[in-house]
Amino acid sequence: MIDEPKIIRTTAHQAAVVRLEVPRSEIEKQVEPAIREIMTVLAEQGMSPKGPLFTHHITQSSETFDIEVGFPVNGAIEPNGRVRPGTLPGGLVAFTLYRGNYHGLFEAWKTFGIRSRPYLNRAGLTHGATLWESYVVGPESEANPDNWKTELYQALKKLP
């Protein structure tokens, strides 16, 4: 399901994003139109994604998703409709790779949290406020969901 967690440092990247604040039950209906909007705006501005689709979870709630759906880009985009310039976060993170259908992501995050805790304790770290997923292999390029790959990133901070 997930690879062994690691603590790594990532670099922030400019991005084109659409922010969604929707009930959890609506997320699947909302993401696809947001992706299409981003791709249209990028094409209109002569740009293309410079990395995989990501979702950056701004806040976490059991009832709603407050996320930015986006793609890393080289250079700033001009705002257009819901599409805005944004940032794919960077910094010190716990990282793992999840393999499988997107419906298993909730369980993957839960397992990731449990399995990364010993690493974080030894390093004097704890989870930060934000997390993100990068969808490196998905339905756009692979029909079998068992072969989908999603990178999971959890921001970290020093223990007080």
Short mmCIF file of the C-alpha atoms (twelve columns), coordinates in Angstrom:
data_MODEL
# 
_entry.id   MODEL 
# 
loop_
_atom_site.group_PDB 
_atom_site.id 
_atom_site.type_symbol 
_atom_site.label_atom_id 
_atom_site.label_alt_id 
_atom_site.label_comp_id 
_atom_site.label_asym_id 
_atom_site.label_seq_id 
_atom_site.Cartn_x 
_atom_site.Cartn_y 
_atom_site.Cartn_z 
_atom_site.pdbx_PDB_model_num 
ATOM 1   C CA . MET A 1   0.000   0.000  0.000   1 
ATOM 2   C CA . ILE A 2   2.597   2.635  1.064   1 
ATOM 3   C CA . ASP A 3   6.386   2.685  0.974   1 
ATOM 4   C CA . GLU A 4   8.431   3.143  4.128   1 
ATOM 5   C CA . PRO A 5   8.058   6.797  5.227   1 
ATOM 6   C CA . LYS A 6   11.046  9.134  4.915   1 
ATOM 7   C CA . ILE A 7   11.867  12.596 6.175   1 
ATOM 8   C CA . ILE A 8   12.989  14.743 3.239   1 
ATOM 9   C CA . ARG A 9   13.271  18.388 2.232   1 
ATOM 10  C CA . THR A 10  11.324  19.536 -0.833  1 
ATOM 11  C CA . THR A 11  11.460  22.733 -2.852  1 
ATOM 12  C CA . ALA A 12  8.420   24.956 -3.324  1 
ATOM 13  C CA . HIS A 13  7.273   25.521 -6.914  1 
ATOM 14  C CA . GLN A 14  5.084   28.097 -8.584  1 
ATOM 15  C CA . ALA A 15  1.725   26.637 -9.539  1 
ATOM 16  C CA . ALA A 16  -1.584  27.303 -11.244 1 
ATOM 17  C CA . VAL A 17  -4.380  26.444 -8.795  1 
ATOM 18  C CA . VAL A 18  -8.115  26.458 -8.184  1 
ATOM 19  C CA . ARG A 19  -9.218  26.569 -4.556  1 
ATOM 20  C CA . LEU A 20  -12.151 24.363 -3.623  1 
ATOM 21  C CA . GLU A 21  -14.037 24.542 -0.358  1 
ATOM 22  C CA . VAL A 22  -16.673 21.830 -0.724  1 
ATOM 23  C CA . PRO A 23  -18.418 19.106 1.288   1 
ATOM 24  C CA . ARG A 24  -16.493 15.837 1.178   1 
ATOM 25  C CA . SER A 25  -19.354 14.230 -0.757  1 
ATOM 26  C CA . GLU A 26  -18.859 16.768 -3.592  1 
ATOM 27  C CA . ILE A 27  -15.108 16.524 -4.085  1 
ATOM 28  C CA . GLU A 28  -15.113 14.060 -6.993  1 
ATOM 29  C CA . LYS A 29  -17.608 16.215 -8.906  1 
ATOM 30  C CA . GLN A 30  -15.549 19.382 -8.335  1 
ATOM 31  C CA . VAL A 31  -11.981 18.292 -9.104  1 
ATOM 32  C CA . GLU A 32  -12.390 17.365 -12.775 1 
ATOM 33  C CA . PRO A 33  -13.879 20.760 -13.797 1 
ATOM 34  C CA . ALA A 34  -11.091 22.519 -11.846 1 
ATOM 35  C CA . ILE A 35  -8.455  20.505 -13.737 1 
ATOM 36  C CA . ARG A 36  -10.058 21.420 -17.072 1 
ATOM 37  C CA . GLU A 37  -10.141 25.104 -16.102 1 
ATOM 38  C CA . ILE A 38  -6.455  25.078 -15.176 1 
ATOM 39  C CA . MET A 39  -5.458  23.313 -18.397 1 
ATOM 40  C CA . THR A 40  -7.505  25.792 -20.473 1 
ATOM 41  C CA . VAL A 41  -5.935  28.817 -18.773 1 
ATOM 42  C CA . LEU A 42  -2.431  27.374 -19.123 1 
ATOM 43  C CA . ALA A 43  -2.981  26.727 -22.846 1 
ATOM 44  C CA . GLU A 44  -4.384  30.249 -23.325 1 
ATOM 45  C CA . GLN A 45  -1.256  31.660 -21.669 1 
ATOM 46  C CA . GLY A 46  1.126   29.477 -23.684 1 
ATOM 47  C CA . MET A 47  2.110   27.374 -20.678 1 
ATOM 48  C CA . SER A 48  1.915   23.727 -19.713 1 
ATOM 49  C CA . PRO A 49  2.231   21.789 -16.447 1 
ATOM 50  C CA . LYS A 50  5.802   21.128 -15.284 1 
ATOM 51  C CA . GLY A 51  4.833   18.278 -13.000 1 
ATOM 52  C CA . PRO A 52  1.940   16.115 -11.915 1 
ATOM 53  C CA . LEU A 53  -1.445  17.237 -10.666 1 
ATOM 54  C CA . PHE A 54  -1.521  17.903 -6.921  1 
ATOM 55  C CA . THR A 55  -4.019  18.689 -4.204  1 
ATOM 56  C CA . HIS A 56  -2.803  20.884 -1.361  1 
ATOM 57  C CA . HIS A 57  -4.993  20.502 1.725   1 
ATOM 58  C CA . ILE A 58  -5.171  23.988 3.246   1 
ATOM 59  C CA . THR A 59  -7.217  23.007 6.288   1 
ATOM 60  C CA . GLN A 60  -8.459  19.629 7.421   1 
ATOM 61  C CA . SER A 61  -12.006 18.793 8.435   1 
ATOM 62  C CA . SER A 62  -14.095 15.651 8.624   1 
ATOM 63  C CA . GLU A 63  -16.947 17.443 6.804   1 
ATOM 64  C CA . THR A 64  -15.341 19.557 4.072   1 
ATOM 65  C CA . PHE A 65  -12.371 19.713 1.762   1 
ATOM 66  C CA . ASP A 66  -10.487 23.016 1.701   1 
ATOM 67  C CA . ILE A 67  -7.919  22.333 -0.988  1 
ATOM 68  C CA . GLU A 68  -6.042  23.804 -3.882  1 
ATOM 69  C CA . VAL A 69  -6.068  21.659 -7.003  1 
ATOM 70  C CA . GLY A 70  -3.135  22.554 -9.202  1 
ATOM 71  C CA . PHE A 71  -0.144  21.907 -11.388 1 
ATOM 72  C CA . PRO A 72  3.424   23.165 -10.933 1 
ATOM 73  C CA . VAL A 73  4.407   25.632 -13.679 1 
ATOM 74  C CA . ASN A 74  7.510   27.501 -14.794 1 
ATOM 75  C CA . GLY A 75  6.624   31.137 -14.233 1 
ATOM 76  C CA . ALA A 76  3.682   33.023 -12.838 1 
ATOM 77  C CA . ILE A 77  0.298   32.780 -14.483 1 
ATOM 78  C CA . GLU A 78  -2.191  35.604 -14.873 1 
ATOM 79  C CA . PRO A 79  -5.368  35.034 -12.831 1 
ATOM 80  C CA . ASN A 80  -8.334  33.991 -14.956 1 
ATOM 81  C CA . GLY A 81  -11.704 32.962 -13.520 1 
ATOM 82  C CA . ARG A 82  -11.088 30.591 -10.623 1 
ATOM 83  C CA . VAL A 83  -7.509  29.872 -11.750 1 
ATOM 84  C CA . ARG A 84  -4.920  31.743 -9.685  1 
ATOM 85  C CA . PRO A 85  -1.156  31.702 -9.146  1 
ATOM 86  C CA . GLY A 86  -0.285  29.489 -6.219  1 
ATOM 87  C CA . THR A 87  2.497   27.447 -4.695  1 
ATOM 88  C CA . LEU A 88  3.195   23.764 -4.449  1 
ATOM 89  C CA . PRO A 89  4.586   23.784 -0.899  1 
ATOM 90  C CA . GLY A 90  8.110   22.871 0.033   1 
ATOM 91  C CA . GLY A 91  10.121  22.401 3.175   1 
ATOM 92  C CA . LEU A 92  10.769  19.614 5.648   1 
ATOM 93  C CA . VAL A 93  8.203   16.844 5.123   1 
ATOM 94  C CA . ALA A 94  7.366   13.263 5.870   1 
ATOM 95  C CA . PHE A 95  7.042   11.494 2.511   1 
ATOM 96  C CA . THR A 96  5.777   8.202  1.177   1 
ATOM 97  C CA . LEU A 97  4.504   6.707  -2.068  1 
ATOM 98  C CA . TYR A 98  1.042   5.148  -2.138  1 
ATOM 99  C CA . ARG A 99  0.136   2.611  -4.824  1 
ATOM 100 C CA . GLY A 100 -3.507  2.008  -5.634  1 
ATOM 101 C CA . ASN A 101 -6.951  3.428  -6.278  1 
ATOM 102 C CA . TYR A 102 -7.717  6.931  -5.015  1 
ATOM 103 C CA . HIS A 103 -10.470 5.462  -2.844  1 
ATOM 104 C CA . GLY A 104 -7.703  4.009  -0.652  1 
ATOM 105 C CA . LEU A 105 -6.044  7.370  0.033   1 
ATOM 106 C CA . PHE A 106 -7.790  7.963  3.366   1 
ATOM 107 C CA . GLU A 107 -6.505  4.644  4.713   1 
ATOM 108 C CA . ALA A 108 -3.062  5.315  3.207   1 
ATOM 109 C CA . TRP A 109 -2.838  8.636  5.070   1 
ATOM 110 C CA . LYS A 110 -3.877  6.926  8.293   1 
ATOM 111 C CA . THR A 111 -1.214  4.236  7.866   1 
ATOM 112 C CA . PHE A 112 1.349   6.870  6.891   1 
ATOM 113 C CA . GLY A 113 0.658   8.811  10.108  1 
ATOM 114 C CA . ILE A 114 1.092   5.726  12.262  1 
ATOM 115 C CA . ARG A 115 4.215   4.461  10.482  1 
ATOM 116 C CA . SER A 116 5.930   7.866  10.376  1 
ATOM 117 C CA . ARG A 117 5.419   8.652  14.080  1 
ATOM 118 C CA . PRO A 118 8.580   6.805  15.309  1 
ATOM 119 C CA . TYR A 119 10.753  8.649  12.750  1 
ATOM 120 C CA . LEU A 120 9.303   11.980 13.806  1 
ATOM 121 C CA . ASN A 121 9.695   11.294 17.525  1 
ATOM 122 C CA . ARG A 122 13.374  10.375 17.075  1 
ATOM 123 C CA . ALA A 123 13.970  13.557 15.047  1 
ATOM 124 C CA . GLY A 124 12.099  15.834 17.489  1 
ATOM 125 C CA . LEU A 125 9.457   16.658 14.875  1 
ATOM 126 C CA . THR A 126 5.679   16.647 14.622  1 
ATOM 127 C CA . HIS A 127 3.119   17.131 11.874  1 
ATOM 128 C CA . GLY A 128 2.652   20.640 10.548  1 
ATOM 129 C CA . ALA A 129 -0.667  22.127 9.523   1 
ATOM 130 C CA . THR A 130 -0.649  21.220 5.844   1 
ATOM 131 C CA . LEU A 131 -0.336  18.214 3.584   1 
ATOM 132 C CA . TRP A 132 -0.456  17.524 -0.128  1 
ATOM 133 C CA . GLU A 133 -0.714  14.736 -2.662  1 
ATOM 134 C CA . SER A 134 0.951   14.568 -6.089  1 
ATOM 135 C CA . TYR A 135 -0.681  12.162 -8.522  1 
ATOM 136 C CA . VAL A 136 2.291   10.810 -10.473 1 
ATOM 137 C CA . VAL A 137 0.433   7.969  -12.238 1 
ATOM 138 C CA . GLY A 138 -3.344  8.009  -12.510 1 
ATOM 139 C CA . PRO A 139 -6.300  7.288  -14.764 1 
ATOM 140 C CA . GLU A 140 -5.041  9.668  -17.457 1 
ATOM 141 C CA . SER A 141 -2.132  7.310  -18.207 1 
ATOM 142 C CA . GLU A 142 -2.947  3.943  -16.586 1 
ATOM 143 C CA . ALA A 143 -6.254  2.053  -16.806 1 
ATOM 144 C CA . ASN A 144 -5.538  -0.291 -13.873 1 
ATOM 145 C CA . PRO A 145 -6.061  1.544  -10.531 1 
ATOM 146 C CA . ASP A 146 -3.740  -0.946 -8.821  1 
ATOM 147 C CA . ASN A 147 -0.881  0.707  -10.735 1 
ATOM 148 C CA . TRP A 148 -1.723  4.311  -9.805  1 
ATOM 149 C CA . LYS A 149 0.937   6.115  -7.749  1 
ATOM 150 C CA . THR A 150 0.359   9.046  -5.418  1 
ATOM 151 C CA . GLU A 151 3.100   10.833 -3.484  1 
ATOM 152 C CA . LEU A 152 2.002   11.832 0.026   1 
ATOM 153 C CA . TYR A 153 3.658   14.800 1.746   1 
ATOM 154 C CA . GLN A 154 3.035   15.909 5.346   1 
ATOM 155 C CA . ALA A 155 4.594   19.209 6.411   1 
ATOM 156 C CA . LEU A 156 6.696   18.942 9.573   1 
ATOM 157 C CA . LYS A 157 7.687   21.262 12.390  1 
ATOM 158 C CA . LYS A 158 9.970   21.013 15.416  1 
ATOM 159 C CA . LEU A 159 8.428   19.864 18.678  1 
ATOM 160 C CA . PRO A 160 7.978   22.743 21.158  1 
# 
